[in-house]
């Protein structure tokens, strides 16, 4: 993969990072937040960001950064739960 900086990768990473932070704040307000904080903890977020950097190198040409971020977050933040369903082909490890 090409490890060069591109605005598309930058926009994807920024969008994903912002969405993960926003999700963690929202989830922390849930009544069951104490029992489910492992889903939005710092360690969980670091793992998701590692996956995001992997995915940033593999965004299909025909997919915008925003669409890619939406798909990535949709898979990783389903109601604050662990990822469900099949991982989209372009960021499957």
N, CA, C and O atoms as a Tinker XYZ file with bonds, in Angstrom:
   372  protein
     1  N      0.831000   -1.185000    0.000000    73     2
     2  CA     0.000000    0.000000    0.000000    64     1     3
     3  C      0.874000    1.247000    0.000000    63     2     4     5
     4  O      2.040000    1.215000    0.393000    81     3
     5  N      0.289000    2.323000   -0.443000    73     3     6
     6  CA     0.970000    3.608000   -0.521000    64     5     7
     7  C      0.868000    4.317000    0.829000    63     6     8     9
     8  O     -0.232000    4.651000    1.269000    81     7
     9  N      1.988000    4.545000    1.479000    73     7    10
    10  CA     1.988000    5.194000    2.786000    64     9    11
    11  C      2.159000    6.705000    2.693000    63    10    12    13
    12  O      2.512000    7.350000    3.680000    81    11
    13  N      1.913000    7.271000    1.525000    73    11    14
    14  CA     2.036000    8.711000    1.332000    64    13    15
    15  C      0.820000    9.437000    1.901000    63    14    16    17
    16  O     -0.290000    8.905000    1.915000    81    15
    17  N      1.054000   10.668000    2.372000    73    15    18
    18  CA    -0.032000   11.503000    2.871000    64    17    19
    19  C     -0.950000   11.886000    1.710000    63    18    20    21
    20  O     -0.487000   12.270000    0.636000    81    19
    21  N     -2.243000   11.776000    1.941000    73    19    22
    22  CA    -3.225000   12.325000    1.003000    64    21    23
    23  C     -4.332000   12.977000    1.821000    63    22    24    25
    24  O     -4.581000   12.599000    2.966000    81    23
    25  N     -4.991000   13.962000    1.217000    73    23    26
    26  CA    -6.095000   14.615000    1.904000    64    25    27
    27  C     -7.246000   13.651000    2.139000    63    26    28    29
    28  O     -7.981000   13.788000    3.117000    81    27
    29  N     -7.407000   12.687000    1.261000    73    27    30
    30  CA    -8.477000   11.698000    1.429000    64    29    31
    31  C     -8.250000   10.877000    2.700000    63    30    32    33
    32  O     -9.181000   10.668000    3.478000    81    31
    33  N     -7.025000   10.416000    2.911000    73    31    34
    34  CA    -6.709000    9.657000    4.134000    64    33    35
    35  C     -6.866000   10.548000    5.362000    63    34    36    37
    36  O     -7.413000   10.124000    6.380000    81    35
    37  N     -6.382000   11.785000    5.257000    73    35    38
    38  CA    -6.473000   12.732000    6.365000    64    37    39
    39  C     -7.931000   12.993000    6.732000    63    38    40    41
    40  O     -8.289000   12.982000    7.909000    81    39
    41  N     -8.766000   13.228000    5.727000    73    39    42
    42  CA   -10.180000   13.483000    5.987000    64    41    43
    43  C    -10.833000   12.251000    6.614000    63    42    44    45
    44  O    -11.631000   12.376000    7.543000    81    43
    45  N    -10.500000   11.075000    6.114000    73    43    46
    46  CA   -11.051000    9.832000    6.675000    64    45    47
    47  C    -10.663000    9.682000    8.143000    63    46    48    49
    48  O    -11.528000    9.448000    8.988000    81    47
    49  N     -9.376000    9.813000    8.458000    73    47    50
    50  CA    -8.902000    9.646000    9.836000    64    49    51
    51  C     -9.526000   10.688000   10.752000    63    50    52    53
    52  O     -9.941000   10.367000   11.866000    81    51
    53  N     -9.594000   11.926000   10.296000    73    51    54
    54  CA   -10.181000   12.988000   11.109000    64    53    55
    55  C    -11.659000   12.720000   11.374000    63    54    56    57
    56  O    -12.135000   12.896000   12.495000    81    55
    57  N    -12.375000   12.300000   10.353000    73    55    58
    58  CA   -13.799000   12.003000   10.519000    64    57    59
    59  C    -14.014000   10.825000   11.464000    63    58    60    61
    60  O    -14.882000   10.876000   12.335000    81    59
    61  N    -13.228000    9.769000   11.292000    73    59    62
    62  CA   -13.357000    8.588000   12.158000    64    61    63
    63  C    -13.021000    8.951000   13.604000    63    62    64    65
    64  O    -13.756000    8.592000   14.524000    81    63
    65  N    -11.930000    9.651000   13.800000    73    63    66
    66  CA   -11.521000   10.028000   15.152000    64    65    67
    67  C    -12.596000   10.881000   15.825000    63    66    68    69
    68  O    -12.930000   10.654000   16.988000    81    67
    69  N    -13.127000   11.844000   15.111000    73    67    70
    70  CA   -14.166000   12.708000   15.662000    64    69    71
    71  C    -15.421000   11.913000   15.987000    63    70    72    73
    72  O    -16.039000   12.126000   17.030000    81    71
    73  N    -15.799000   11.004000   15.107000    73    71    74
    74  CA   -16.986000   10.188000   15.340000    64    73    75
    75  C    -16.803000    9.262000   16.543000    63    74    76    77
    76  O    -17.736000    9.065000   17.321000    81    75
    77  N    -15.600000    8.691000   16.698000    73    75    78
    78  CA   -15.347000    7.820000   17.854000    64    77    79
    79  C    -15.433000    8.598000   19.165000    63    78    80    81
    80  O    -15.978000    8.105000   20.152000    81    79
    81  N    -14.894000    9.813000   19.168000    73    79    82
    82  CA   -14.977000   10.652000   20.372000    64    81    83
    83  C    -16.431000   11.002000   20.666000    63    82    84    85
    84  O    -16.892000   10.896000   21.803000    81    83
    85  N    -17.145000   11.421000   19.628000    73    83    86
    86  CA   -18.556000   11.768000   19.782000    64    85    87
    87  C    -19.356000   10.574000   20.286000    63    86    88    89
    88  O    -20.193000   10.715000   21.177000    81    87
    89  N    -19.103000    9.416000   19.725000    73    87    90
    90  CA   -19.803000    8.200000   20.153000    64    89    91
    91  C    -19.509000    7.892000   21.624000    63    90    92    93
    92  O    -20.414000    7.539000   22.380000    81    91
    93  N    -18.249000    8.025000   22.022000    73    91    94
    94  CA   -17.885000    7.743000   23.416000    64    93    95
    95  C    -18.598000    8.698000   24.378000    63    94    96    97
    96  O    -19.072000    8.285000   25.436000    81    95
    97  N    -18.668000    9.961000   24.005000    73    95    98
    98  CA   -19.375000   10.928000   24.857000    64    97    99
    99  C    -20.847000   10.553000   24.963000    63    98   100   101
   100  O    -21.411000   10.523000   26.056000    81    99
   101  N    -21.462000   10.270000   23.825000    73    99   102
   102  CA   -22.888000    9.893000   23.840000    64   101   103
   103  C    -23.124000    8.621000   24.639000    63   102   104   105
   104  O    -24.061000    8.553000   25.434000    81   103
   105  N    -22.286000    7.618000   24.435000    73   103   106
   106  CA   -22.461000    6.342000   25.136000    64   105   107
   107  C    -22.227000    6.484000   26.638000    63   106   108   109
   108  O    -22.815000    5.748000   27.430000    81   107
   109  N    -21.376000    7.422000   27.032000    73   107   110
   110  CA   -21.094000    7.601000   28.458000    64   109   111
   111  C    -22.305000    8.131000   29.220000    63   110   112   113
   112  O    -22.338000    8.074000   30.449000    81   111
   113  N    -23.282000    8.638000   28.511000    73   111   114
   114  CA   -24.495000    9.157000   29.136000    64   113   115
   115  C    -25.589000    8.099000   29.274000    63   114   116   117
   116  O    -26.613000    8.349000   29.910000    81   115
   117  N    -25.382000    6.931000   28.689000    73   115   118
   118  CA   -26.363000    5.851000   28.780000    64   117   119
   119  C    -26.459000    5.324000   30.212000    63   118   120   121
   120  O    -25.489000    5.371000   30.968000    81   119
   121  N    -27.624000    4.830000   30.566000    73   119   122
   122  CA   -27.829000    4.279000   31.902000    64   121   123
   123  C    -26.908000    3.096000   32.188000    63   122   124   125
   124  O    -26.506000    2.876000   33.331000    81   123
   125  N    -26.578000    2.338000   31.145000    73   123   126
   126  CA   -25.730000    1.158000   31.330000    64   125   127
   127  C    -24.259000    1.416000   30.983000    63   126   128   129
   128  O    -23.503000    0.479000   30.726000    81   127
   129  N    -23.865000    2.677000   30.979000    73   127   130
   130  CA   -22.503000    3.040000   30.567000    64   129   131
   131  C    -21.431000    2.346000   31.408000    63   130   132   133
   132  O    -20.411000    1.908000   30.876000    81   131
   133  N    -21.658000    2.246000   32.703000    73   131   134
   134  CA   -20.658000    1.615000   33.565000    64   133   135
   135  C    -20.425000    0.154000   33.172000    63   134   136   137
   136  O    -19.292000   -0.325000   33.205000    81   135
   137  N    -21.477000   -0.538000   32.807000    73   135   138
   138  CA   -21.362000   -1.949000   32.426000    64   137   139
   139  C    -20.799000   -2.134000   31.020000    63   138   140   141
   140  O    -20.235000   -3.183000   30.711000    81   139
   141  N    -20.947000   -1.130000   30.174000    73   139   142
   142  CA   -20.541000   -1.253000   28.777000    64   141   143
   143  C    -19.390000   -0.344000   28.366000    63   142   144   145
   144  O    -19.130000   -0.176000   27.175000    81   143
   145  N    -18.707000    0.235000   29.327000    73   143   146
   146  CA   -17.663000    1.194000   28.976000    64   145   147
   147  C    -16.500000    0.582000   28.214000    63   146   148   149
   148  O    -15.735000    1.301000   27.571000    81   147
   149  N    -16.358000   -0.739000   28.276000    73   147   150
   150  CA   -15.309000   -1.388000   27.491000    64   149   151
   151  C    -15.515000   -1.161000   25.989000    63   150   152   153
   152  O    -14.562000   -1.244000   25.214000    81   151
   153  N    -16.752000   -0.874000   25.577000    73   151   154
   154  CA   -17.040000   -0.636000   24.165000    64   153   155
   155  C    -16.587000    0.736000   23.685000    63   154   156   157
   156  O    -16.441000    0.947000   22.481000    81   155
   157  N    -16.363000    1.675000   24.608000    73   155   158
   158  CA   -15.951000    3.023000   24.206000    64   157   159
   159  C    -14.789000    3.543000   25.060000    63   158   160   161
   160  O    -14.574000    4.752000   25.151000    81   159
   161  N    -14.051000    2.639000   25.675000    73   159   162
   162  CA   -12.914000    3.021000   26.511000    64   161   163
   163  C    -11.754000    3.519000   25.660000    63   162   164   165
   164  O    -11.782000    3.415000   24.434000    81   163
   165  N    -10.746000    4.055000   26.314000    73   163   166
   166  CA    -9.546000    4.521000   25.611000    64   165   167
   167  C     -8.865000    3.368000   24.876000    63   166   168   169
   168  O     -8.413000    3.537000   23.744000    81   167
   169  N     -8.789000    2.228000   25.498000    73   167   170
   170  CA    -8.151000    1.068000   24.861000    64   169   171
   171  C     -8.944000    0.629000   23.635000    63   170   172   173
   172  O     -8.365000    0.335000   22.589000    81   171
   173  N    -10.250000    0.584000   23.762000    73   171   174
   174  CA   -11.095000    0.230000   22.626000    64   173   175
   175  C    -10.934000    1.243000   21.495000    63   174   176   177
   176  O    -10.866000    0.871000   20.324000    81   175
   177  N    -10.875000    2.511000   21.848000    73   175   178
   178  CA   -10.703000    3.565000   20.847000    64   177   179
   179  C     -9.353000    3.436000   20.153000    63   178   180   181
   180  O     -9.269000    3.605000   18.937000    81   179
   181  N     -8.298000    3.139000   20.904000    73   179   182
   182  CA    -6.980000    2.936000   20.281000    64   181   183
   183  C     -7.009000    1.773000   19.296000    63   182   184   185
   184  O     -6.416000    1.857000   18.221000    81   183
   185  N     -7.684000    0.706000   19.650000    73   183   186
   186  CA    -7.783000   -0.436000   18.749000    64   185   187
   187  C     -8.550000   -0.057000   17.482000    63   186   188   189
   188  O     -8.165000   -0.439000   16.377000    81   187
   189  N     -9.631000    0.694000   17.651000    73   187   190
   190  CA   -10.409000    1.133000   16.489000    64   189   191
   191  C     -9.611000    2.090000   15.620000    63   190   192   193
   192  O     -9.734000    2.061000   14.396000    81   191
   193  N     -8.788000    2.944000   16.240000    73   191   194
   194  CA    -7.954000    3.858000   15.452000    64   193   195
   195  C     -6.871000    3.097000   14.698000    63   194   196   197
   196  O     -6.519000    3.473000   13.580000    81   195
   197  N     -6.342000    2.044000   15.288000    73   195   198
   198  CA    -5.386000    1.203000   14.566000    64   197   199
   199  C     -6.055000    0.623000   13.326000    63   198   200   201
   200  O     -5.471000    0.606000   12.243000    81   199
   201  N     -7.276000    0.153000   13.495000    73   199   202
   202  CA    -8.037000   -0.352000   12.358000    64   201   203
   203  C     -8.315000    0.760000   11.341000    63   202   204   205
   204  O     -8.310000    0.520000   10.134000    81   203
   205  N     -8.554000    1.967000   11.834000    73   203   206
   206  CA    -8.828000    3.093000   10.938000    64   205   207
   207  C     -7.611000    3.435000   10.081000    63   206   208   209
   208  O     -7.756000    3.707000    8.890000    81   207
   209  N     -6.419000    3.424000   10.668000    73   207   210
   210  CA    -5.216000    3.708000    9.880000    64   209   211
   211  C     -4.980000    2.618000    8.842000    63   210   212   213
   212  O     -4.528000    2.900000    7.733000    81   211
   213  N     -5.283000    1.388000    9.198000    73   211   214
   214  CA    -5.204000    0.279000    8.244000    64   213   215
   215  C     -6.198000    0.539000    7.103000    63   214   216   217
   216  O     -5.852000    0.425000    5.928000    81   215
   217  N     -7.426000    0.886000    7.468000    73   215   218
   218  CA    -8.470000    1.129000    6.472000    64   217   219
   219  C     -8.148000    2.334000    5.593000    63   218   220   221
   220  O     -8.455000    2.329000    4.401000    81   219
   221  N     -7.536000    3.361000    6.168000    73   219   222
   222  CA    -7.225000    4.574000    5.400000    64   221   223
   223  C     -6.338000    4.280000    4.202000    63   222   224   225
   224  O     -6.407000    4.974000    3.188000    81   223
   225  N     -5.514000    3.264000    4.314000    73   223   226
   226  CA    -4.627000    2.874000    3.214000    64   225   227
   227  C     -5.362000    2.078000    2.142000    63   226   228   229
   228  O     -4.792000    1.783000    1.091000    81   227
   229  N     -6.614000    1.730000    2.395000    73   227   230
   230  CA    -7.324000    0.817000    1.497000    64   229   231
   231  C     -8.664000    1.358000    0.995000    63   230   232   233
   232  O     -9.465000    0.601000    0.445000    81   231
   233  N     -8.912000    2.628000    1.172000    73   231   234
   234  CA   -10.170000    3.209000    0.700000    64   233   235
   235  C    -10.238000    3.071000   -0.820000    63   234   236   237
   236  O     -9.331000    3.516000   -1.523000    81   235
   237  N    -11.292000    2.466000   -1.325000    73   235   238
   238  CA   -11.405000    2.322000   -2.776000    64   237   239
   239  C    -11.414000    3.687000   -3.484000    63   238   240   241
   240  O    -11.884000    4.683000   -2.934000    81   239
   241  N    -10.898000    3.706000   -4.680000    73   239   242
   242  CA   -10.825000    4.938000   -5.469000    64   241   243
   243  C    -12.190000    5.583000   -5.653000    63   242   244   245
   244  O    -12.309000    6.808000   -5.641000    81   243
   245  N    -13.216000    4.765000   -5.823000    73   243   246
   246  CA   -14.539000    5.300000   -6.116000    64   245   247
   247  C    -15.342000    5.673000   -4.864000    63   246   248   249
   248  O    -16.512000    6.041000   -4.968000    81   247
   249  N    -14.727000    5.581000   -3.694000    73   247   250
   250  CA   -15.394000    5.896000   -2.426000    64   249   251
   251  C    -14.793000    7.186000   -1.868000    63   250   252   253
   252  O    -13.572000    7.320000   -1.787000    81   251
   253  N    -15.646000    8.128000   -1.485000    73   251   254
   254  CA   -15.143000    9.359000   -0.878000    64   253   255
   255  C    -14.672000    9.071000    0.551000    63   254   256   257
   256  O    -15.028000    8.050000    1.140000    81   255
   257  N    -13.883000    9.970000    1.085000    73   255   258
   258  CA   -13.420000    9.823000    2.468000    64   257   259
   259  C    -14.598000    9.807000    3.428000    63   258   260   261
   260  O    -14.615000    9.034000    4.386000    81   259
   261  N    -15.575000   10.653000    3.174000    73   259   262
   262  CA   -16.749000   10.714000    4.042000    64   261   263
   263  C    -17.555000    9.422000    3.965000    63   262   264   265
   264  O    -17.987000    8.904000    4.994000    81   263
   265  N    -17.761000    8.900000    2.770000    73   263   266
   266  CA   -18.484000    7.639000    2.632000    64   265   267
   267  C    -17.733000    6.496000    3.315000    63   266   268   269
   268  O    -18.341000    5.638000    3.955000    81   267
   269  N    -16.410000    6.496000    3.174000    73   267   270
   270  CA   -15.590000    5.465000    3.811000    64   269   271
   271  C    -15.682000    5.563000    5.332000    63   270   272   273
   272  O    -15.814000    4.549000    6.017000    81   271
   273  N    -15.613000    6.783000    5.855000    73   271   274
   274  CA   -15.720000    6.986000    7.305000    64   273   275
   275  C    -17.090000    6.550000    7.809000    63   274   276   277
   276  O    -17.201000    5.921000    8.861000    81   275
   277  N    -18.123000    6.884000    7.060000    73   275   278
   278  CA   -19.479000    6.491000    7.429000    64   277   279
   279  C    -19.591000    4.970000    7.500000    63   278   280   281
   280  O    -20.185000    4.428000    8.433000    81   279
   281  N    -19.024000    4.294000    6.522000    73   279   282
   282  CA   -19.065000    2.828000    6.501000    64   281   283
   283  C    -18.240000    2.237000    7.646000    63   282   284   285
   284  O    -18.671000    1.288000    8.301000    81   283
   285  N    -17.058000    2.800000    7.884000    73   283   286
   286  CA   -16.188000    2.319000    8.960000    64   285   287
   287  C    -16.867000    2.497000   10.319000    63   286   288   289
   288  O    -16.913000    1.561000   11.117000    81   287
   289  N    -17.388000    3.683000   10.579000    73   287   290
   290  CA   -18.051000    3.956000   11.856000    64   289   291
   291  C    -19.327000    3.131000   11.983000    63   290   292   293
   292  O    -19.640000    2.633000   13.064000    81   291
   293  N    -20.051000    2.988000   10.898000    73   291   294
   294  CA   -21.262000    2.173000   10.924000    64   293   295
   295  C    -20.983000    0.750000   11.350000    63   294   296   297
   296  O    -21.792000    0.127000   12.038000    81   295
   297  N    -19.832000    0.233000   10.938000    73   295   298
   298  CA   -19.464000   -1.124000   11.333000    64   297   299
   299  C    -18.942000   -1.172000   12.767000    63   298   300   301
   300  O    -19.215000   -2.132000   13.488000    81   299
   301  N    -18.204000   -0.161000   13.185000    73   299   302
   302  CA   -17.527000   -0.196000   14.480000    64   301   303
   303  C    -18.315000    0.396000   15.640000    63   302   304   305
   304  O    -17.963000    0.159000   16.796000    81   303
   305  N    -19.345000    1.142000   15.374000    73   303   306
   306  CA   -20.100000    1.799000   16.454000    64   305   307
   307  C    -21.592000    1.535000   16.318000    63   306   308   309
   308  O    -22.391000    2.470000   16.271000    81   307
   309  N    -21.960000    0.286000   16.257000    73   307   310
   310  CA   -23.368000   -0.077000   16.164000    64   309   311
   311  C    -23.962000    0.003000   17.557000    63   310   312   313
   312  O    -23.832000   -0.918000   18.364000    81   311
   313  N    -24.615000    1.120000   17.821000    73   311   314
   314  CA   -25.226000    1.337000   19.135000    64   313   315
   315  C    -24.241000    1.111000   20.279000    63   314   316   317
   316  O    -24.634000    0.673000   21.361000    81   315
   317  N    -22.966000    1.407000   20.043000    73   315   318
   318  CA   -21.962000    1.276000   21.088000    64   317   319
   319  C    -21.568000   -0.139000   21.402000    63   318   320   321
   320  O    -20.868000   -0.381000   22.386000    81   319
   321  N    -21.999000   -1.087000   20.589000    73   319   322
   322  CA   -21.698000   -2.488000   20.844000    64   321   323
   323  C    -20.482000   -2.910000   20.045000    63   322   324   325
   324  O    -19.963000   -2.146000   19.231000    81   323
   325  N    -20.035000   -4.121000   20.281000    73   323   326
   326  CA   -18.942000   -4.679000   19.503000    64   325   327
   327  C    -19.380000   -4.771000   18.044000    63   326   328   329
   328  O    -20.571000   -4.903000   17.765000    81   327
   329  N    -18.424000   -4.701000   17.106000    73   327   330
   330  CA   -18.795000   -4.795000   15.688000    64   329   331
   331  C    -19.618000   -6.049000   15.393000    63   330   332   333
   332  O    -19.377000   -7.123000   15.944000    81   331
   333  N    -20.584000   -5.877000   14.516000    73   331   334
   334  CA   -21.446000   -6.982000   14.125000    64   333   335
   335  C    -21.476000   -7.067000   12.612000    63   334   336   337
   336  O    -21.193000   -6.094000   11.914000    81   335
   337  N    -21.820000   -8.229000   12.122000    73   335   338
   338  CA   -21.958000   -8.398000   10.690000    64   337   339
   339  C    -20.612000   -8.546000   10.002000    63   338   340   341
   340  O    -19.553000   -8.533000   10.630000    81   339
   341  N    -20.694000   -8.683000    8.711000    73   339   342
   342  CA   -19.485000   -8.877000    7.922000    64   341   343
   343  C    -18.721000   -7.563000    7.778000    63   342   344   345
   344  O    -19.311000   -6.508000    7.543000    81   343
   345  N    -17.423000   -7.644000    7.921000    73   343   346
   346  CA   -16.576000   -6.458000    7.765000    64   345   347
   347  C    -16.545000   -6.088000    6.291000    63   346   348   349
   348  O    -16.326000   -6.956000    5.446000    81   347
   349  N    -16.761000   -4.814000    5.964000    73   347   350
   350  CA   -16.684000   -4.409000    4.556000    64   349   351
   351  C    -15.358000   -4.848000    3.923000    63   350   352   353
   352  O    -14.302000   -4.763000    4.549000    81   351
   353  N    -15.431000   -5.310000    2.694000    73   351   354
   354  CA   -14.287000   -5.917000    2.010000    64   353   355
   355  C    -13.035000   -5.048000    1.998000    63   354   356   357
   356  O    -11.924000   -5.572000    2.073000    81   355
   357  N    -13.193000   -3.748000    1.907000    73   355   358
   358  CA   -12.025000   -2.901000    1.685000    64   357   359
   359  C    -11.191000   -2.677000    2.950000    63   358   360   361
   360  O    -10.040000   -2.253000    2.838000    81   359
   361  N    -11.713000   -2.937000    4.120000    73   359   362
   362  CA   -10.857000   -2.833000    5.315000    64   361   363
   363  C    -10.818000   -4.119000    6.142000    63   362   364   365
   364  O    -10.454000   -4.102000    7.318000    81   363
   365  N    -11.194000   -5.219000    5.521000    73   363   366
   366  CA   -11.086000   -6.518000    6.178000    64   365   367
   367  C     -9.608000   -6.919000    6.251000    63   366   368   369
   368  O     -8.876000   -6.802000    5.268000    81   367
   369  N     -9.192000   -7.380000    7.392000    73   367   370
   370  CA    -7.784000   -7.820000    7.542000    64   369   371
   371  C     -7.631000   -9.260000    7.164000    63   370   372
   372  O     -6.527000   -9.800000    7.226000    81   371
